[in-house]
Amino acid sequence: MKIVITGCTKGLGRALVGEFVAGGHTVIGCGRNPEAVLDLRFSVPAPSSFDVLDVAESTKVALWAERMLTQHGAPDLVINNAGLLTEPAPLWAQDAAAVARLFQVNLTGVVHVIQGFVPAMIARGSGVVVNLSSGWGRSVSGRFAPYCASKWGIEGLTKALAEELPAPLAAVPLSPGIIDTAMLRQCYESAAADYPKADAWAKAAAPFLLQLGRKDNGLSLEVPGF
């Protein structure tokens, strides 16, 4: 399979790259960290490819998608994983620029990627879009209001997309569970170490993601066991 993964340089995205490549799949990835992208280019063989890209930049996403479609064809699976978290604080004390940036990445960036790849998937007649949600996309927590809002937005955006996609395509909002990543450490600090690591999560998540299809269209799902 050909799999697009945004935010592939760390955390859950990076762990998924390893699992998918080990399974013989082609990963088309992007991330904002140039050094981490370079490391992926040297450590993961072709035909997988990795580029420095900020999903918030619509023109660059469109150009990247066009180039990837030319090189690889329409992907079988698109995983919108890139995301940000603002510093924990009450909503009235949140930095306005940081909040705007969060929505640009967590929501608008997802739209950019969908617009870049989904028309080619529709034209081919198959494919699945998975947008990473969160437990905080189905519940809330004080001091993380912008992040909660963005993930509630992902739930609504994905369910609406699911109604728009022709069969047999599918769109799924997926909550990964509580995993020990840098983002979780922003939330839970040292207590994050008590939760499963990204690599262990990816071993369960990768095969689960690969079997998603029209039967799952529009369903709010979680990775089993997490």
Sequence and secondary structure as in RCSB ss.txt:
>XXXX:A:sequence
MKIVITGCTKGLGRALVGEFVAGGHTVIGCGRNPEAVLDLRFSVPAPSSFDVLDVAESTKVALWAERMLTQHGAP
DLVINNAGLLTEPAPLWAQDAAAVARLFQVNLTGVVHVIQGFVPAMIARGSGVVVNLSSGWGRSVSGRFAPYCAS
KWGIEGLTKALAEELPAPLAAVPLSPGIIDTAMLRQCYESAAADYPKADAWAKAAAPFLLQLGRKDNGLSLEVPG
F
>XXXX:A:secstr
 EEEEESTTSHHHHHHHHHHHHTT EEEEEES HHHHHHHHHHS TT EEEE  TT HHHHHHHHHHHHHHH S 
SEEEE       S  GGGS HHHHHHHHIIIIIHHHHHHHHHHHHHHHHT  EEEEE  GGGTS  TT HHHHHH
HHHHHHHHHHHHHHS TT EEEEEE  S BSHHHHHHHGGGGGGS BHHHHHHHHHHHHHT  GGGTT  EE TT
 
